[in-house]
Amino acid sequence: MTTSIYLDNNATTPVDSRVVAAMLPWLAGAFGNPSSIHAAGQRARGALEAAREETAASLGCSPREIVFTSGGTEADHLAVQGAFLSRGATGLVAIGATEHPAVVAAARALEARGAAVRILPVDENGVVSLDALDTALAEGARLVSVMWANNETGVLAPLEAIAARCRAAGALFHCDAVQAAGKVVIDLRQVTIDLLSISAHKFHGPKGAGALFVRRGVALAAQQPGGHQERGWRGGTENVAGAVGLGRALSLALAELPEADSRQLAFRQRFIKAALAAGGHLNGANAARLSNTLSVSWAGLSGEALVIALDLAGIATSSGSACAAGSTEPSPVLAAMGVAPALAKGALRISLSRMTTEEEVVLTEQVLPEVVARLQAPGRKSPA
Ligand code: PLP
């Protein structure tokens, strides 16, 4: 059966048709290079700068504080490596224990160049320890990176508290907001984040288009040198259509956020009920979470088997496990939360979007318990 119900929106989202319409003129027809001085180039420059203004307006910052990138991964590297290296290659960088691999890799790259890396633990709900942050800051951490919302569990970080502590200690604060942008209100006038990463394909925009907010006065060492573009911080001809799509997608997501949020909350509640009734364990249950994300585990089941069985029933979801060389490793996010390996291996992530419908929820509510029961049936091999 081909998939007809898409509940894997934290992996990526379908592009909104209004976003496609905004992008099309910059793919066909008006194809100029924004660096060219002729009219075609200047039209493209105009579109790029309008996209920067639209993006900045959605985030509560100045257009000059937006650097377009190829996505969240690049924005994370530019923030963590670029900001740290511009302050010298030594010292302490502190990251949350459940960060995306892009942030982890950026911190490890700094470690290879002489920096010390501190992993800030999270509690059983996935919330980063402020005590550990205080200790790292007292020891002179120069850069802190903590994600706004976790991609697997949807758990939200205590951002104001983290930002205030970093500011008071003189450390830079980078926030990976790839899963938060378009799903919560981000107002950079209200919270003292220095660097913030977003990625268009997580909020019904195109893949390969991201942005990094760089607060005025924060210096960066370019991670992709070789051109004057993006104030020299990110060389390479700009993805004009991608930037236009990002700006439009973010405005649309914010305009529709209140309605989407309450609908998703209601849907998520129904999924939680169905999953708990089927013996599931809710991960991050006691933390504030994104309304669109649900992580549930079944001891003795394999998350991968759940995903495959649901896919065969036409429902696309995700497991909390990273599949490497044929063996499923429990998710590092759940491991950091202290979720027992047997439970962590049986994790299922359901992630909704504003496009999720009532019919899709009704069908999934029915199918999920059936799939769980079938996989739990005696005689089925449980994961090693
Ligand atoms: N950060 C988080 C929290 C993510 O969930 C993702 C994508 O899954 C990324 C960064 C990477 O974003 P991109 O796919 O745009 O490189």
Residues whose N, C-alpha, C, O or C-beta is under 5 A from the ligand:
A	BS01	PLP	N10 A11 G71 G72 T73 E74 H100 A102 A149 N151 D176 V178 Q179 S199
